[in-house]
């Protein structure tokens, strides 16, 4: 008789139906924890996707910048393309160097007309 009662008790407390069955037996604090974990998981995946897209954009624009840089004979031509390629980290490095070259040229030849950079 005791073994039959234990057998019945074990059968009634077990859940079936996979995740849906598990969630139907969860309430209160455990359910809140599961919801919070699900929300943070979704936010984490959104950040991962956003960063992946941003890195891809930076890669493509860096390739474009390098193509323009290698084919151009004037730094001013490269600088004019930089406005369209702001996602590339190479653009910031180039513009800083371009400003330094222009500043050094202005110091070396003070009578020359200074160039205005955007």
GIJO-V136310 format. One line per field, one symbol per residue. burial: + if it has 24 or more other ideal C-beta (glycine too) atoms within 12 Angstrom, else -. A space follows every 10 residues. Layout:
burial=???
This chain:
burial=---------- ---------- ---------- ---------- ---------- ---------- ++-++--++- -------++- ++--+--+-+ +--++--+-- ---------- --------
